[in-house]
Amino acid sequence: MSRSLAAPTKRLSLLEMVVLAAPLLWVVVAFLHPTDEPYEGIADEANRWIFVHVAQLVLTPFLAAGVWMLLGGIQSVAAAITRAVLAFWMVFFSAFDAVAGIATGVLTRHANSLTGEAQAGVVAAIEFLWNDSRLAGGGFSVLGILGQGTWVVLAIAATVALYRARASRVVVAATFVSVLFATHAGPAAAVGLVALFVAELLRFLSRSGATAPSQAPEPA
C-alpha cells in the first residue's frame, strides 16, 4: 500500500507577498499614468499625476526586492551585474520620478491656483523643467536615460543569469520580456510587469518545492 507524499511547501511571508504583488500593483499605476505632458496636458489631472508618481516611488524598493528574490541562490557574473545595476536603477529612477514626476505635478497644482502673470511664470518653470532640463527633464535627460537604461541592462543581465543557472524556459523568457518595463507606464510597461511577476512567482514556487510533489511507497 502506498500514499502520496507532497514535498514540504514554504509559506509566503507577508513581506514576500508584498514583494510579489508589487509588479501587479504597478500595472494599475501604469494604466493610471496620464499620457499627456505638463503643463497643458495634465492641468486637469494634477492630483492623479502626483498620485501616480508617489505610488511609483513607494513601489520602487519592493520591485527591486522582487528582482533580488528572482536571483536568489544564483552566484555568477551576470547575477552580480544585475544586483549592482539594480542599485543604480533605484537611485536614478527614483530621482527622475521625483523631479520630472512629483515636482512637475506639485507645480502644476500650484499654477492652477494662480491667474495672470503669476500663473504664466509658474507654467514657464514647469515647461522648462519638463522640456528643456537636460538633467531631469521628461524628454532627453541624464536622469531619464539612466532611469530607463539601467532597467534594460539589469533585465538582460538577469535573463542571462537565469539561463545559465538552468531556470525554466518560461522564467527565462518572462524575465527577458520584463525589459519592456523600461517605459515605466502604459501598455508596454504593463506587459513587462506581468512578465516579471510570472518569473518571480515561478522561481519562488520552484525553490519552495510547492511544484514538485513526489510519490513514496508506504512500508507494508
C-alpha positions as CSV (number, residue, x, y, z in Angstrom):
1,M,0.0,0.0,0.0
2,S,1.3,3.5,-0.8
3,R,0.3,7.1,-0.3
4,S,1.2,10.4,-1.9
5,L,3.7,12.5,0.0
6,A,3.9,16.1,-1.1
7,A,7.2,17.9,-0.8
8,P,7.3,20.5,2.0
9,T,5.8,23.8,1.0
10,K,7.2,27.1,2.1
11,R,4.5,29.5,3.1
12,L,4.7,33.1,1.8
13,S,5.6,35.7,4.5
14,L,3.7,39.0,4.5
15,L,6.8,40.7,3.1
16,E,7.2,38.2,0.3
17,M,3.5,38.6,-0.6
18,V,4.0,42.4,-0.9
19,V,7.1,41.9,-3.0
20,L,5.4,39.5,-5.3
21,A,2.4,41.8,-5.6
22,A,4.5,44.9,-6.4
23,P,4.6,44.3,-10.2
24,L,0.9,43.8,-10.3
25,L,0.2,46.9,-8.3
26,W,2.5,48.9,-10.6
27,V,0.4,47.6,-13.6
28,V,-2.5,49.6,-12.1
29,V,-0.3,52.6,-11.7
30,A,1.0,52.2,-15.3
31,F,-2.5,52.4,-16.7
32,L,-3.4,55.4,-14.4
33,H,-0.4,57.3,-15.6
34,P,-1.6,60.3,-17.7
35,T,-0.2,60.2,-21.2
36,D,-0.1,64.0,-21.9
37,E,2.8,66.3,-20.9
38,P,2.9,69.2,-18.4
39,Y,1.5,71.8,-18.2
40,E,-1.4,71.9,-20.6
41,G,-1.7,68.1,-20.8
42,I,-2.1,67.5,-17.0
43,A,-3.6,70.8,-15.7
44,D,-6.9,69.0,-15.1
45,E,-5.2,65.8,-13.8
46,A,-2.6,67.2,-11.5
47,N,-3.7,65.2,-8.5
48,R,-3.7,61.9,-10.4
49,W,-0.2,62.8,-11.9
50,I,1.1,63.3,-8.3
51,F,-0.5,60.2,-7.0
52,V,1.0,58.0,-9.8
53,H,4.5,59.3,-9.3
54,V,4.3,59.0,-5.5
55,A,3.0,55.4,-5.9
56,Q,5.9,54.6,-8.2
57,L,8.3,56.0,-5.7
58,V,6.8,53.8,-3.0
59,L,6.7,50.6,-5.2
60,T,10.3,51.0,-6.4
61,P,12.1,49.3,-3.5
62,F,9.6,46.5,-3.5
63,L,10.1,45.9,-7.2
64,A,13.9,45.9,-6.6
65,A,13.4,43.4,-3.8
66,G,11.5,41.2,-6.2
67,V,14.3,41.2,-8.7
68,W,16.7,40.3,-5.9
69,M,14.5,37.4,-4.9
70,L,14.3,36.3,-8.5
71,L,18.0,35.7,-8.5
72,G,18.1,34.1,-5.0
73,G,20.8,31.4,-4.8
74,I,22.4,32.3,-8.1
75,Q,26.1,33.3,-8.0
76,S,27.5,34.3,-11.3
77,V,29.0,37.3,-13.1
78,A,25.6,38.0,-14.8
79,A,23.8,37.8,-11.4
80,A,26.4,40.1,-9.8
81,I,26.0,42.7,-12.7
82,T,22.2,42.5,-12.2
83,R,22.4,43.2,-8.5
84,A,24.9,46.1,-9.0
85,V,22.8,47.7,-11.7
86,L,19.7,47.2,-9.7
87,A,21.1,49.6,-7.1
88,F,21.8,52.2,-9.7
89,W,18.3,51.8,-11.2
90,M,16.7,52.5,-7.8
91,V,18.8,55.7,-7.4
92,F,18.3,57.1,-10.9
93,F,14.7,56.1,-11.4
94,S,13.7,57.5,-8.0
95,A,15.5,60.8,-8.7
96,F,13.8,61.1,-12.2
97,D,10.4,60.1,-10.8
98,A,10.7,62.7,-8.0
99,V,11.8,65.6,-10.2
100,A,10.1,65.0,-13.6
101,G,7.1,63.5,-11.9
102,I,6.3,64.7,-8.4
103,A,7.9,68.2,-8.8
104,T,6.0,69.0,-12.1
105,G,2.8,67.8,-10.5
106,V,3.1,69.9,-7.5
107,L,4.0,73.0,-9.6
108,T,1.0,72.2,-11.9
109,R,-1.3,72.2,-8.9
110,H,0.1,75.4,-7.7
111,A,-0.2,77.0,-11.2
112,N,-3.9,76.0,-11.2
113,S,-4.4,78.2,-8.1
114,L,-3.0,81.3,-9.8
115,T,-4.0,83.6,-12.6
116,G,-2.4,86.1,-14.9
117,E,1.3,86.7,-14.8
118,A,1.8,84.7,-11.7
119,Q,0.4,81.6,-13.3
120,A,2.3,82.3,-16.5
121,G,5.6,82.4,-14.5
122,V,5.0,79.0,-12.9
123,V,3.8,77.4,-16.2
124,A,7.1,78.6,-17.8
125,A,9.1,76.9,-15.0
126,I,7.1,73.7,-15.5
127,E,7.7,73.7,-19.2
128,F,11.4,74.5,-18.8
129,L,11.8,71.6,-16.3
130,W,9.9,69.1,-18.4
131,N,11.0,70.1,-21.9
132,D,14.4,71.8,-21.6
133,S,16.2,70.4,-18.5
134,R,19.0,68.1,-19.7
135,L,19.5,66.9,-16.1
136,A,16.0,65.8,-15.1
137,G,13.6,66.7,-17.9
138,G,10.8,64.4,-19.1
139,G,12.3,64.0,-22.5
140,F,16.0,63.5,-23.3
141,S,17.8,64.0,-19.9
142,V,20.5,62.3,-17.9
143,L,18.2,61.0,-15.2
144,G,15.6,59.9,-17.7
145,I,18.1,57.9,-19.8
146,L,19.8,56.4,-16.7
147,G,16.5,55.5,-15.1
148,Q,15.3,53.6,-18.2
149,G,18.6,52.4,-19.4
150,T,19.6,50.7,-16.2
151,W,16.4,48.7,-16.2
152,V,17.2,47.4,-19.7
153,V,20.7,46.3,-18.6
154,L,19.5,44.6,-15.5
155,A,16.7,42.8,-17.2
156,I,19.0,41.4,-19.9
157,A,21.7,40.5,-17.3
158,A,19.1,38.8,-15.1
159,T,17.9,36.8,-18.2
160,V,21.4,35.6,-18.8
161,A,21.9,34.7,-15.2
162,L,18.7,32.6,-15.0
163,Y,19.5,30.9,-18.3
164,R,23.0,29.9,-17.2
165,A,21.5,28.7,-13.8
166,R,19.2,26.4,-15.8
167,A,16.0,28.1,-14.8
168,S,12.9,27.0,-16.7
169,R,12.4,28.4,-20.1
170,V,9.2,30.2,-19.0
171,V,11.1,32.0,-16.3
172,V,13.9,33.0,-18.6
173,A,11.5,34.2,-21.3
174,A,9.4,36.1,-18.8
175,T,12.4,37.8,-17.4
176,F,13.5,38.9,-20.8
177,V,10.1,40.3,-21.6
178,S,10.3,42.4,-18.4
179,V,12.7,44.6,-20.3
180,L,9.5,46.4,-21.6
181,F,9.1,47.9,-18.1
182,A,11.8,50.4,-19.0
183,T,9.0,52.5,-20.4
184,H,7.5,52.5,-16.8
185,A,4.0,53.5,-18.0
186,G,1.3,52.4,-20.4
187,P,0.6,49.0,-22.0
188,A,4.2,48.1,-22.8
189,A,5.2,48.6,-19.2
190,A,2.2,46.6,-18.1
191,V,3.3,43.6,-20.2
192,G,6.8,43.8,-18.8
193,L,5.5,44.0,-15.2
194,V,3.2,41.0,-15.6
195,A,6.1,39.0,-17.1
196,L,8.2,40.0,-14.1
197,F,5.5,38.8,-11.8
198,V,5.3,35.5,-13.6
199,A,9.0,35.0,-13.4
200,E,9.2,35.8,-9.7
201,L,6.2,33.6,-8.8
202,L,7.6,30.6,-10.7
203,R,11.0,31.0,-9.2
204,F,9.5,31.2,-5.7
205,L,7.4,28.1,-6.3
206,S,10.4,26.1,-7.7
207,R,12.6,27.0,-4.7
208,S,9.9,26.3,-2.2
209,G,9.2,22.8,-3.6
210,A,5.5,23.6,-4.0
211,T,5.5,22.4,-7.6
212,A,7.4,19.2,-7.0
213,P,5.2,16.5,-5.4
214,S,6.7,13.1,-5.0
215,Q,5.4,9.6,-4.5
216,A,6.9,7.4,-1.8
217,P,5.9,3.8,-1.0
218,E,4.5,3.1,2.4
219,P,6.1,0.1,4.2
220,A,3.8,-3.0,4.3
